[in-house]
Amino acid sequence: PTPVNLCRTLFPTGLWGKLLLSLWIDFMGSATYLLPVLGEALDVFWAPLQTTFIMALYCPPSTLTSSSSLESDDTMSTVSGSSGGLGSTVLPYVSFMEEILPLTDIVPTATLGWLGEFAWPFLIEQVLLKKNDSDGPKPS
């Protein structure tokens, strides 16, 4: 099994489990600030690990083997990380660059992935429901 598949079997899949793991991943990435010069050197080792963790959490297996997800016409699939859209294909690259570049460790990439999978679709749904409610028949 690949490291991503191994992590996928060990990591939680639920809302709160993924949030806690994402917060831990971001904390570990930012913890390198506690060791001024050594911390940035440790990012060379942490960046691939964090990217593997984020791929396991937020990239469906289909996006790891196919690039056709970028050609999807479904707007929601390009927003949500869990459906194999743009968020899930770009997030690992953003994660790696954020960790490997100096002074960028503060960006909470894993938590942004969680927001993309859970919070963003929920907010879009709520806005669409509110819009549909306001489009209904008005009392005369």
C-alpha positions, 0 to 999 in steps of 0.5 A: 500500500502507498503511504496515502492509502495507509494513512487513509485507513488509519485516519478518521472520516467524520466531521469532528475527527477530521477537524481535530486531525487537521488542527493537529497537522497545522499545529505541528507545521507551525510548531517549527517556529518554536525552534528559530533556525532548526525549525525551518530546516525541519520543514524539509522533512515535515512538508512531504509528511503533511502533504501525504496527510492532506492527500489522505484526508481530502483527496479522493482516490480518483483524483490521485489517478486521474486529472479529469476532475478538473474538466468537470462542469459541476460547480459544486465539485470544483468547490468542495474538496471531498468531491474530487474538485479543484480544492482536492487537486490543488490543496496538496500542492499548496500544502507542500509549498506552504511548508517548504517556503520560509515564513509561511508555516502559519497558514492552516492548510489542513484546516482550510481543507476541512473548511472546503470539505465541510463548512463551504458546502454547508454555507453554499447550501444555506445560501441556496436554501435562503435564496429559494425561500425568498423566490417563493410566492409572496403573500398578497 
